[in-house]
């Protein structure tokens, strides 16, 4: 490959990106809604005509995996899910097992989320909320943060019990 080819491709991609940015500034309400842009198969940035699949992303909070799904529609919604860990077996730690079940039960009264126990005995954080107005990146992050803050006291209690389980010797 010649050096002319190496320098030409980035300049061309930059021009396409600039054209897209100018078109967006003219035609789109800013800030852009989440999911409005996508990478095309050739590696350039492209405007999505419609976002039928919603948006999905994941992150770590306090070392725990969380996922966010944003469903588009008349009223966009954020669904937050976190995997907190396994419930201890009754024979392993009956006190912490009862505590975690009580914590999960106490969250059932919350309006937008709860800690739930799956059939496989996983402790899950699940929450959902509408996004006010268009789902811009700032509004999505604000909504996810509000959901986490609502459940944070219960998450703190659950983390303590789950941490004791991980520190206990293997039996």
SULQUI-V34472 format. One record per residue. RES is the residue in one small letter. SS is DSSP state (a for helix, b for strand, c for the rest). PHI is phi in whole degrees, -180 to 180 (999 if undefined). NEAR is the number of other ideal C-beta (glycine too) atoms within 12 Angstrom. Layout:
res->RES ss->SS phi->PHI near->NEAR
res->RES ss->SS phi->PHI near->NEAR
This chain:
res->x ss->c phi->999 near->8
res->x ss->c phi->-83 near->8
res->x ss->a phi->-67 near->8
res->x ss->a phi->-65 near->9
res->x ss->a phi->-69 near->11
res->x ss->a phi->-64 near->11
res->x ss->a phi->-80 near->13
res->x ss->a phi->-70 near->14
res->x ss->a phi->-62 near->18
res->x ss->a phi->-62 near->14
res->x ss->a phi->-65 near->14
res->x ss->a phi->-65 near->17
res->x ss->a phi->-63 near->19
res->x ss->a phi->-64 near->16
res->x ss->a phi->-65 near->16
res->x ss->a phi->-64 near->21
res->x ss->a phi->-64 near->22
res->x ss->a phi->-63 near->16
res->x ss->a phi->-61 near->18
res->x ss->a phi->-62 near->26
res->x ss->a phi->-61 near->19
res->x ss->a phi->-66 near->13
res->x ss->a phi->-64 near->17
res->x ss->a phi->-63 near->22
res->x ss->a phi->-62 near->14
res->x ss->a phi->-79 near->12
res->x ss->a phi->-111 near->13
res->x ss->c phi->-109 near->19
res->x ss->c phi->-74 near->13
res->x ss->c phi->-103 near->15
res->x ss->c phi->-73 near->19
res->x ss->c phi->-65 near->28
res->x ss->b phi->-72 near->28
res->x ss->c phi->-60 near->31
res->x ss->c phi->87 near->29
res->x ss->c phi->-76 near->27
res->x ss->b phi->-110 near->24
res->x ss->b phi->-150 near->21
res->x ss->b phi->-86 near->14
res->x ss->c phi->-79 near->15
res->x ss->c phi->-58 near->7
res->x ss->c phi->-85 near->11
res->x ss->c phi->91 near->14
res->x ss->c phi->-100 near->21
res->x ss->b phi->-78 near->23
res->x ss->b phi->-137 near->19
res->x ss->b phi->-85 near->25
res->x ss->c phi->-83 near->23
res->x ss->c phi->-68 near->10
res->x ss->c phi->-149 near->13
res->x ss->c phi->-109 near->23
res->x ss->c phi->-77 near->12
res->x ss->c phi->-92 near->13
res->x ss->c phi->71 near->24
res->x ss->b phi->-129 near->31
res->x ss->b phi->-134 near->21
res->x ss->b phi->-148 near->22
res->x ss->b phi->-132 near->17
res->x ss->b phi->-158 near->20
res->x ss->b phi->-106 near->12
res->x ss->b phi->-130 near->25
res->x ss->c phi->57 near->21
res->x ss->c phi->79 near->15
res->x ss->b phi->-105 near->26
res->x ss->b phi->-79 near->20
res->x ss->b phi->-128 near->31
res->x ss->b phi->-126 near->24
res->x ss->b phi->-129 near->37
res->x ss->b phi->-120 near->28
res->x ss->b phi->-113 near->35
res->x ss->b phi->-97 near->25
res->x ss->c phi->-80 near->25
res->x ss->c phi->161 near->14
res->x ss->c phi->-58 near->9
res->x ss->c phi->-124 near->16
res->x ss->c phi->-63 near->29
res->x ss->b phi->-129 near->27
res->x ss->b phi->-107 near->38
res->x ss->b phi->-115 near->30
res->x ss->b phi->-109 near->40
res->x ss->b phi->-140 near->33
res->x ss->b phi->-130 near->36
res->x ss->b phi->-102 near->26
res->x ss->b phi->-90 near->40
res->x ss->b phi->144 near->31
res->x ss->b phi->-91 near->23
res->x ss->c phi->-68 near->32
res->x ss->c phi->-70 near->29
res->x ss->c phi->-67 near->15
res->x ss->a phi->-59 near->14
res->x ss->a phi->-68 near->8
res->x ss->a phi->-79 near->21
res->x ss->a phi->-161 near->24
res->x ss->a phi->-64 near->16
res->x ss->a phi->-65 near->17
res->x ss->a phi->-70 near->30
res->x ss->a phi->-64 near->26
res->x ss->a phi->-63 near->16
res->x ss->a phi->-60 near->26
res->x ss->a phi->-64 near->40
res->x ss->a phi->-66 near->25
res->x ss->a phi->-67 near->20
res->x ss->a phi->-62 near->32
res->x ss->a phi->-61 near->33
res->x ss->a phi->-65 near->17
res->x ss->a phi->-65 near->18
res->x ss->a phi->-78 near->32
res->x ss->c phi->-62 near->19
res->x ss->c phi->-84 near->13
res->x ss->c phi->-73 near->26
res->x ss->c phi->-74 near->15
res->x ss->c phi->-122 near->25
res->x ss->b phi->-172 near->33
res->x ss->b phi->-163 near->30
res->x ss->b phi->-94 near->41
res->x ss->b phi->-128 near->30
res->x ss->b phi->-110 near->27
res->x ss->c phi->-78 near->18
res->x ss->c phi->-58 near->8
res->x ss->c phi->-88 near->12
res->x ss->c phi->69 near->21
res->x ss->b phi->-87 near->24
res->x ss->b phi->-93 near->36
res->x ss->b phi->-120 near->33
res->x ss->b phi->-100 near->43
res->x ss->b phi->-133 near->32
res->x ss->b phi->-148 near->36
res->x ss->b phi->-149 near->28
res->x ss->b phi->-157 near->33
res->x ss->b phi->-73 near->24
res->x ss->c phi->-100 near->36
res->x ss->c phi->-67 near->17
res->x ss->c phi->63 near->16
res->x ss->c phi->-73 near->25
res->x ss->c phi->-81 near->34
res->x ss->b phi->-77 near->24
res->x ss->a phi->-54 near->23
res->x ss->a phi->-64 near->19
res->x ss->a phi->-69 near->25
res->x ss->a phi->-64 near->38
res->x ss->a phi->-63 near->22
res->x ss->a phi->-63 near->19
res->x ss->a phi->-67 near->32
res->x ss->a phi->-62 near->39
res->x ss->a phi->-62 near->22
res->x ss->a phi->-62 near->24
res->x ss->a phi->-64 near->35
res->x ss->a phi->-63 near->30
res->x ss->a phi->-64 near->21
res->x ss->a phi->-63 near->25
res->x ss->a phi->-98 near->40
res->x ss->a phi->-58 near->23
res->x ss->a phi->-60 near->17
res->x ss->a phi->-74 near->34
res->x ss->a phi->-63 near->36
res->x ss->a phi->-58 near->19
res->x ss->a phi->-64 near->25
res->x ss->a phi->-65 near->41
res->x ss->a phi->-61 near->29
res->x ss->a phi->-60 near->22
res->x ss->a phi->-66 near->34
res->x ss->a phi->-68 near->32
res->x ss->a phi->-66 near->22
res->x ss->a phi->-61 near->21
res->x ss->a phi->-65 near->29
res->x ss->a phi->-73 near->19
res->x ss->a phi->-86 near->13
res->x ss->c phi->-71 near->16
res->x ss->c phi->-66 near->9
res->x ss->c phi->-68 near->7
res->x ss->c phi->-106 near->9
